[in-house]
Every structure is written in structure tokens, then in C-alpha cells.
Amino acid sequence: MSPVNSKPVSAQVLDAAIDWQLSLDSGNAVEREEFAKWHAAHEEHARAWRQLGMLDQRFSVANGPARTALLQSRESIRRRVRKLGSGLASVVAVIGLALFAGDRYLPIDYWLADQRTATGEQRTLRLTDGTLINLNTHSAVDVRFDEKQRLIVLQEGEILVETGHGDARPFIVETREGSMRALGTRFLVKREEEGTRLSVLKSAVAAHPESSPEEQILREGQQVLMRSNGLGPIIALNLGADAWTRGMLVVDNARLEDLVQELGRYRRGHLGVTPAVADLRITGSFPLNDTDKALSALLPTLPVQIEQHTPWWITVAAKSETKP
């Protein structure tokens, strides 16, 4: 495989590629046309599709069970992969899934996590120590408690943590970029393309980048982007940072493209914005459990129109760019 093809793709794009492969099995001509648009829209889309095809080839030598395990329902992927058993099928499955692995992107960690949410789903967990964890859309965590520590590994997405009281063991959230030690607190941890974003809602959290010898304490009302080699500047917490736990997205003078990208995390398929309107600014609150309604709320405020060709392909465009 060439270096270009082996470059990792984001979990969101990989998910979209798998969804397209499943939908194209129906042979619907309209869906094939929409897939062609998606494939041509970005180089990463094409790369994900090529990698998925390579994975198919490797699974085919195992007479099908590994490929079936990957492409069937995500809700049963962990059970199916673990049932592949020993021998050639297992080896091919591991090698094939590793095609998607990079230093930061490893979708198999999402599928095999202890707890996870689907796109658009949110869930609250109560752990044995009384800690509450809210999982946002398409999020995954592993819970690793032992006699020395309470460890949560955030594999994908975003969580809100409200730590339980009366337990002397340190409470730590870990990502690939580093660890965050709670100091009796309520805080958000979000995996982003550039690193891990820590937002402290109450009390304080000690952030320790993976490759740094020191940790830094963040106080209530502060946030920071953590990379493995250090912390970015500490800035004020965004307005409504935890509003998603109440089913809302709150933005203040945000770029339209950023708003649309965030809404896209809560629905399947392609949700995009044309360059002509990408830099428009917007302030408001938008429902996350009904993203169609959220998009409609843009119309009275901005000179845009929603172009919806199929439920899988939606674009926010300038009125002058839309067809009559």
C-alpha cells in the first residue's frame, strides 16, 4: 500500500465510507449518484474508500466472516470480532482492521470499547464509586478501576465527568495525548483532530501531556487543548460548553461552518456548507435531537438555504447559489 493510501483517516469519514458501502448494496441509482458526490468532495473521502476496498480484499481470503463482522451492525461488532476464533480468519481480521490504525485514529478502539454511543445518541453512566459520566454523540470509553486508581480511557468523542466523593483513589481520564487528574470536580474532555480539549466546569483538574514531565492545574472556567508534547494557551470556557448534556448546542458569534460541522456530529451522512457562506457568523441555541429543526433555524437569520437531495446529503448554501 502506498504512503498516500496508508495515511489515516478520521473516524467520522471512515464511518461515512462504511455507511456508503452498506447503502450501495441495495443498488439504488439515486444513492449511487449521491455517493459519487461524496467521493469527489474531498481527498480524504476517496482515501477512506480505497482503504475500505483494500480491507475487503484482505477479508475475502478468510471466506467472508471477518468482512461480515466489520460491515454488519456496529452494535454487535465487538461480539462478532471476538467470536472469529483462532486461525486465518482472526489473523486477517486483525491485519485488515489495522489498515485504519494511525497514531491518533483507531476506529476499532471505538467498536470494542466498554461503553459507547452511536451517532446522535447520548447516555449517562453511574460508576461503582458514584461518579456520573455523560457520553456525547459517537463517544466511547473504557472503565479500568483497580485498587490503586479509577481510570477512564476516552477512546473517541466527548464526556462530561462528575466525580464521586468518598473514594481516596485518584480519578484519571486518559487519552492518547495525556491524562487529566480530577481534583474534586466537574469537567469535560473532548477528542478533537488536533488533540484533547479539557474544559473545567467546577473545582480544578491537573493536566499532564503524555510527553511532558510536568502537569498543570486548570481552574473552574478554564479550558485548554492538550497535545502529547504540551498544552496550548489556557483560555476562558466557551459559553454553554456543557449545553449538549441538556440537548442543546449554544454558540456565540460562531462561524457558520463550525456550527454546521458540530451539528454534523449528531447525524449520519454528509452535512456541509459552501465556501460562500462558511464565514458568516451566528449566535443562538440549537436542538441536537432534531438537527433538521436546527438547520431550519438558520433561515430567518442568515441569507442561506438548505439544499437536501437525500436524507444523507445536505448542504447549507447561499440563496443565490441554490436552484429554483
N, C-alpha and C positions, 0 to 999 in steps of 0.2 A: 504494500500500500504506500502511495506517495506521501511525502510530508504534508501536502495540502489536504489530502483526504483524511489523514490521521489527526489533524488539528481538532481538538474537542469542540463540541457544540454545546450550547446551553440546554438545560433540562427542558425548558419551555419549548424550544424549537424541536428537540428530539421527540417530545410528546406529540407535537403537531404532526411530525412526519409519520409516527406510528398511527395516529388517528386517521391520517390520509390513507395509509395503506389499508387499514381496516375498511374505510368507507369505499375505497376504489374496488374492493372485492365485489361490490354489488353491481358493477358495470354501468352505473348511471352516467349518461353522457354529460349532464349538467355538472355533476360533481367532478368529472374529469377535466372539464373546462376550467372550473374554479381551482382545481389542483394545479393546472398549468400556470395560472396566475400566481398562486402561492410559490410555486417552484422558481419562477422567474423573478420574484420580488426582491430576493436577497441572496447573496452568495452562500450565506450560512444555511439557507433552506436547501439549496442544491447539494451542499456538502453533507448535510444530515441525511438526505435521501440516498446519496451514494453510499454512505456508511451503512445505512439500513439494508441496502442491497447486498453489500459485502457480508453483512451478518446473516442474511438469508442464505447465501451460498455456503457459508460455514455450517449453518444449522442443517442444510439439506443432506449433508453426508451422514448425519445422525438419523436419517429416515424420518425427520419431522418433529419428534417430541419436544426438542428444545425450542425450535422456532414457534411451535404452537404455544408453549408456555409463555414466551415473551409477548406474543401478539394478542392473546386472549385477554380476558378481563383483568385489569390491573388489581382489582380487589382480591384475586386469587393467585397473583403472580408468585408471592413468597412460598405458598404451599406447593405450587406446581414445580417451581425450580428445585425445591428441596426434595421433591418426590422423583426427580430424574434418575436418582440412583447412581451406582458406580459405572465405570466403563466409558466407552467412547462418547455417549450422549452427554455425560456430565462434563467431560473434558472439553468437548466442543462448545457446550453452553458457556463455560467459564471463559474460554478464549474469545468466543463471539461477543459476549457482553463486555469484555474488556476493550473492545474496539471503541466503545463510547467513553472510556475512562480517561480522565486527564488529571492534572494536579488539583483541579478545583471542581470538575464536573464528573460525577459518578452516579448516574441515574439508578443503578442497581441498589445503591445505598438507600434511596428513597423507597424503592419497592420492597426491600427487605427490612425496613425499619420496624421497631416495636409498635409505634403508633404513627399513623399518617392520615392526612385528609386529602380528598380528591379536589380537583379544580372547582372552586365555588363553595366548598364545604368548610365549615368551622366547627371546632369541637373543644370542649373543656374537660380536662383530666384532673382528678384529685389523686395525688400520690399518697403512699403509705405514711409519710411524715406530715400530711396535712397541706402540702404545697398544692396550689392550683396552677395549672398550665393551660392557657388558651392557645390552640393551634389555629393559625390563619389558613387561608386557601393554599392547597398544594404544599403542605408542610409535613415534615417527618422528623421524629425524634427517637432516639434510643435512651432507655432509662437504665442506668447502671449504678444501683445503690449497693454499697457494701459496708463493712464495719468501720471503714476509715473516712468515707466521703459519700455525698449524694451528688452523682454526676448525671447531667443531661447532655447528650450529644445531639446538637441540631444539625441534621443532615441536609435539610432543604427547607426553604420558606421562612416563616416568621412565627415567633411565640411571644406571649406575654406571661411573665412569671410572677406569682405572688407567693413568696416563700413561707413555709410553715414555721411555727415557733416551737421552742422547747426541745430542739434537737441540736446537740453540740457539734455534730459532724459538719464540715464545711459544705456549702451548697455551690456547685460549679456548673456553669453552662460552657460547653466546649464546641468549637467549630474548627475547620481546617486552618483558620487564621490565628487561633489562640484560645484563651479561656477567660471567663468572667466569673469572679467570685462574689457572691451576694453578701452584703453587709446588713442584713435585716431589711429587706427591700421589696419593691415592685418595679419591674423593668421589662423592656422589650429587647429582643435580639432578632435581627433580620439578616438572612443571607442575601447579599447583592452581588452583582457581577464584579465589582471592584474590591469586595471584601465583606466584612461583617459589621453591621451597624448596631451599636449599643445605645439605647435611649433609657435614661434613668427617670422614672416617674415618681419615686419616693425613696428616701434614705440615700444609699450610696452603693456603688459596685466597683470592685477593683478589676481593671482590665489588664491582661497580660498577653501581649502578642507572642506568637509561637517562637520567633527567633530573637526575642529581646530578653535581656537578663532582668529587667525591672518591670514592675506593674505600676499602673497609675490609677488613682481613685477618681471616679466621676461622681458628682453630687446630683441631687434632685434638680431636674430641669435642664440637664446637660445631655448631649449626645456626641458620639464620635464614630468615625469609620476606622475600623481596625483591619490592618493588613498584617501578614505574617511577620513582616520586618519592622513594624512600628505602628503608631497611632497617628491619625490625621489631626487637624486642629479641633479642639473642643468648642462646640457651638451650642447655641440655645436650642432647646427642644422644639420641634415643629408643632404648630397649632393642631390639636386633635390627633396627636400621634397614636393614641390608643382607641380612636373612634371606631376602628374596624371591629373591636370587640362588641360594639353596640350596633353593628350592621351598617355603619356609615363611613364614607370617605370624606374627610374635611380638608380643603385646600385653601390657601390664601395667596392670591396673586401667582398662581402656578402656571407654567407653560401648558398649553393645551396638549401637546404631545406627551408630556409627563403624566398628565391626568389620564389620557386615553391609555397609555401604557400600563398604568396602575389598574385601571378598570379591566384591562385585558387579562390580568392575573386571575380574575374571577369568572371567566367564561372560556369555553373551548373555541378553537378556530382562530381565524385571523381578525384582529381588530387594529386598524391602522389609521393614520392621519396623513393627509397630503402635505408636502412641504410648504404650500402657500399659506396654510393656517397653523402650522406647527408651533409658531412662536406667539400666537395670540395668548393673552393672559386671562385667567379666570379665577374667581373666588366663590366658594359655596360649599354645600354639603350634598353628597350624592349617595343614593342607596346602593349597597353592594349585593343585596339579594335579588335585585332586579336591574341588571346593567342596561337593558333596553330603555327602562324608565330614566336611568341616569343619563344616557346619551340624549334622550329627548329633551332633558332639562337644559341642554346646551343651546337649543334652538332659539329661545326668546332672548338670550343674552349675546350670542355671537353670530356673525354673518356666515353660518355654516349650514350644511345639510348632511343628513345621514344617508349614505348610499348602502343599501342592503341587497345584495344579489342572492345570497342564500343565508341561512342561519349561521353558516360557518365563515362567511366572508363579509365584513362590514368595514366601511371606510368613512371617516369624517372629512368632508371636503368643503371648499369654498362654494358658495351658491353659484358663482359664475362658472365653476368647473363642472357642475352637475348637468346631466342630460335632462331635457324637458320631459 
